[in-house]
Amino acid sequence: MKSLEIYPRLTIRLTKVMISKQDINNGHGFRYKFKCDEIPECKGYGLTISDSLNKFQKLAKLWINLVR
């Protein structure tokens, strides 16, 4: 934790973000899920790719602020 105090603006480089398409509503719709290995608790769900990406980015920012 001491090393994080040195960097006031911490950024994490995500090596691989996985996008998966999940079937919802008995085959009448899909939702997308963003997740990564670096932050396993952080997942973004949405009906469009851009919506799920925005939710994933918001959760990742919250996670970074908690780690500081």
N, C-alpha and C positions, 0 to 999 in steps of 0.2 A: 504494500500500500504506500510505502514511502516514495517509491519511484513515481507513482501517479501524481504526487503533490508537486513534482518538478514541472510537469506539463499542464498548464492551465487549460489548454484547449486540446483535449485528448481526442484522437480519431482512431478508429479501428478499421483496418483494411480487411474486408471480407473476401476470403479466397474463393468461396463458391457459395452462391445463393441458389437454393433449390426452389423451383416453381412446380407445384403439382396442381392438377385439375381434379377436383373431387365431385362426385355425383351427389346431388341433393334432391330432395322432393321426388323420390321414386323415379329418377330418370328424366324429370321434366326441367332440370336446371343444373347448373354447375357453379362451383365457387373455386376460387384460386387461393392457394396458400403459399406464402413466402416463408422460408426458414433458412437458417445457416448453422454451420457447426460451431462457429465461434461464440454465438449467443444461443444456446439450445432452448432457453425459456422463451425466446422472442419469436413469435409467429404472427404473420399478418394475413387476415382472411378478407376476401371481398368478392363481389360478383364480377368485377373486371380486374385485369392485371394491374392497371394503374391504381385502382382503389386499394387492392391488397398491398401493393408496394408502398403507398402512402401510409397505410396503417402500420406496416412493418417498420418503416423509417421512424415514425413517431415512437413506437415502442423501443426501438434501438436507442434513440436519443434519451428516453427516460432511463433506460438501463445504464447508459454511460454516466448520466448524472448521479445515479445511485452508487456507482462504483467509486466515484471520486471521493 
